[in-house]
Amino acid sequence: MTIYECSRSITSSVTPDEWAWRAGREEPAWRLSWLPDQLTREQAWAGMRLQEMLSHPDPASDHDAHARALADQLGITVQQALHTLHQRMLDRRHS
């Protein structure tokens, strides 16, 4: 899993349908494609990492605590993130 970051965007090698972009100059200036709130760069990066983790869960690894910590940075739960990302996937399939 690789996250690519430049001054205006953050993308993922795992989930090309989700991304983060810089929406302004002053922090919080970032947006995630799957969340409505403005975020800091650190929160946007955490959101990208979380959506990578949730898109390819590995039942043999211990990602639960890390996923919860990333979700906490965004002010959501892992279940809320899963629901939102799953709904976006379904919407893309039916559009």
Secondary structure, DSSP 8 states (H G I E B T S, - for coil): --EEE-SSEEEESS-TT--EEE--SSSS-EEETTEEEEE-HHHHHHHHHHHHHHHS--TTS--HHHHHHHHHHHTS-HHHHHHHHHHHHHHHHT-
